[in-house]
Amino acid sequence: MKVIELQRVGQPLSTCLEQAQKEKVLITRNGAPTALITGVVGYDLEDIINANSPTFWEMIEERRKQATINRAELERRLRDAG
């Protein structure tokens, strides 16, 4: 992770964005973390939105608590429904 003090960010934003595709870039202000730039090239917009959505992760946690069935049971249910 690259750490850059905000006052020392003399480089253009585009340079920080290019760097963020290789490693995370942490911007600090007076030594305290202020922002984290993470490259997202290659990801779909929906994936990025969901990965950063508390509502999405709450839904995932709720689904993980639900009972599951094995593949044989799934196939049986599908066969019976057809």
Buried (B, 14 or more C-beta within 10 A) or exposed (E): EEEBEEEEBEEEEEEBBBBBEEEEBBBBEEEEEEEEBBBBEEEEEEEEEBEEEEEEEEEEEEEEEEEEEEEEEEEEEEEEEE
